[in-house]
Amino acid sequence: MGIIENTLHYQGTNGARKLSLIVFSGDFDRLTAVFTLVTGAATVGYEVNIFFTFWGLDAIKRKQGRSFTGKGFLSRVFGFMMGGLGTAPTSRLNFMGLGPKIFRYMMRRNNVATLEELLDAAKALGIHLYACEMAMHILGLEKGDFIQEMEDVLGVATFLKLSEGGQTLFV
């Protein structure tokens, strides 16, 4: 069985537990931790919400690779720097992009789900993905710039209300 099948097989039914994450970082290792945590939580029955803001938005970017997205010169420069999961740097020892390649190799070698596989599992598990309205406005991004599984664009107050009654983490 693959990661998605294994994850779905062990999914719990208790919808009363809730985990919400505010994802500010677009670093490979931090995103891997985020998606490992949320897929694990979803498999044991947690309702899971993820709020992506600033560099974290890179995790749900629709167009992979470097491209000039956004409105205006500075927005387009930031859009170019946000290359999607395939270009996410490691937070330490990135070695000009070699760090994530080494991690991916080690993950495959140890039969551990890669970041991309964890995102696929999150999608399959129905984890709620949201984008930060303010960050999108600043960066000149639109809802169409993100994967179709991104449910909505929210302000902070709306996300906090949605997260109420559960555990909220900031990564």
C-alpha positions in Angstrom: 0.0 0.0 0.0 1.1 3.6 -0.7 1.1 6.5 1.7 -2.4 7.6 0.7 -3.9 4.1 1.0 -2.2 3.5 4.4 -3.4 6.9 5.6 -7.0 6.3 4.6 -7.0 2.8 6.0 -6.2 4.2 9.5 -8.5 7.2 9.4 -10.5 7.7 12.6 -14.0 8.8 12.9 -14.0 11.1 16.0 -14.6 14.6 14.4 -14.6 16.3 17.8 -10.8 16.9 17.9 -9.4 19.8 15.9 -5.9 20.9 14.9 -5.2 24.1 13.1 -1.8 25.2 11.7 -0.7 28.6 10.6 2.1 28.0 8.1 4.4 31.0 7.6 7.5 29.1 6.4 8.1 27.8 3.0 11.2 25.8 4.0 11.3 22.1 2.9 12.0 20.7 6.3 9.3 22.8 8.1 6.7 22.0 5.4 7.6 18.3 5.7 7.0 18.5 9.5 3.7 20.4 8.8 2.3 17.8 6.4 3.6 14.8 8.5 1.8 16.3 11.6 -1.5 17.1 9.8 -1.8 13.8 7.9 -1.1 11.9 11.2 -3.7 14.0 13.0 -6.3 13.4 10.2 -5.7 9.7 10.3 -6.7 9.5 13.9 -9.9 11.6 13.3 -8.9 15.2 13.9 -10.5 17.9 11.8 -7.4 19.7 10.3 -7.2 23.2 9.0 -4.1 24.8 7.5 -3.8 28.6 7.0 -0.9 29.4 4.6 0.6 32.9 4.8 3.5 34.7 3.1 6.3 32.1 2.3 4.0 29.3 3.4 1.8 30.0 0.4 4.5 28.5 -1.7 3.4 25.0 -0.5 0.0 25.4 -2.3 1.2 27.2 -5.4 -0.5 25.8 -8.5 2.3 26.5 -11.1 5.4 24.7 -10.1 8.8 26.2 -10.9 9.9 29.7 -11.0 7.6 32.1 -12.8 6.7 35.8 -12.6 3.3 35.6 -11.0 1.5 38.5 -9.3 0.6 42.0 -10.1 3.2 44.7 -10.3 7.0 44.6 -10.4 7.8 43.7 -6.8 4.9 41.2 -6.6 6.3 39.5 -9.8 9.8 39.3 -8.2 8.4 37.6 -5.1 6.3 35.4 -7.4 9.5 34.3 -9.1 11.2 33.5 -5.8 8.2 31.3 -4.8 8.8 28.2 -7.0 6.6 25.7 -5.4 7.4 22.6 -3.4 10.1 21.5 -5.9 12.2 24.5 -5.2 11.6 24.8 -1.4 14.9 25.3 0.3 15.9 23.7 3.6 16.0 26.0 6.6 19.6 25.1 7.3 22.4 23.7 5.1 20.5 24.3 1.9 23.8 24.1 -0.1 22.4 26.1 -3.0 19.4 23.8 -3.4 21.2 20.5 -2.8 19.8 20.2 0.8 16.2 19.3 -0.3 17.6 16.8 -3.0 19.6 15.1 -0.2 16.5 14.9 2.0 14.3 13.6 -0.8 16.9 10.9 -1.5 17.1 9.9 2.1 13.3 9.9 2.5 12.9 7.5 -0.5 15.8 5.4 0.6 14.2 5.0 4.0 10.7 4.4 2.6 9.4 7.6 4.1 6.8 9.7 2.2 8.3 12.7 0.4 6.9 16.2 0.8 5.0 15.9 -2.4 3.5 12.6 -1.3 2.5 14.1 2.0 0.7 16.9 0.3 -1.1 14.4 -1.9 -2.1 12.5 1.3 -3.4 15.7 2.9 -5.5 16.3 -0.2 -6.9 12.8 -0.1 -7.7 13.1 3.6 -9.7 16.2 3.0 -7.5 18.4 5.1 -8.8 22.0 4.9 -6.4 24.3 3.1 -6.8 28.1 3.3 -4.8 31.0 2.0 -4.2 34.3 3.9 -6.1 37.2 2.3 -3.7 39.8 3.5 -0.5 38.0 2.3 -2.1 37.4 -1.1 -3.1 41.0 -1.4 0.5 42.1 -0.5 2.1 39.6 -2.9 -0.4 40.4 -5.7 -1.7 36.8 -5.8 -5.2 35.5 -6.7 -7.1 32.3 -5.8 -6.3 30.9 -9.2 -2.6 31.0 -8.4 -3.1 28.1 -6.0 -4.0 24.4 -6.2 -7.7 23.6 -6.6 -7.8 21.9 -3.2 -7.2 25.3 -1.5 -10.8 25.8 -0.2 -10.9 29.5 0.4 -9.1 32.8 1.0 -9.6 33.9 4.6 -8.7 36.8 6.8 -7.1 36.2 10.2 -10.2 36.7 12.2 -12.2 34.2 10.1 -9.4 31.6 10.5 -9.2 32.1 14.2 -13.0 31.6 14.5 -12.7 28.4 12.4 -9.9 27.2 14.6 -11.8 27.8 17.8 -12.1 24.9 20.2 -9.0 23.1 19.0 -5.2 23.3 19.2 -3.5 25.9 17.0 0.2 25.8 16.0 2.4 28.3 14.2 5.1 26.9 11.9 
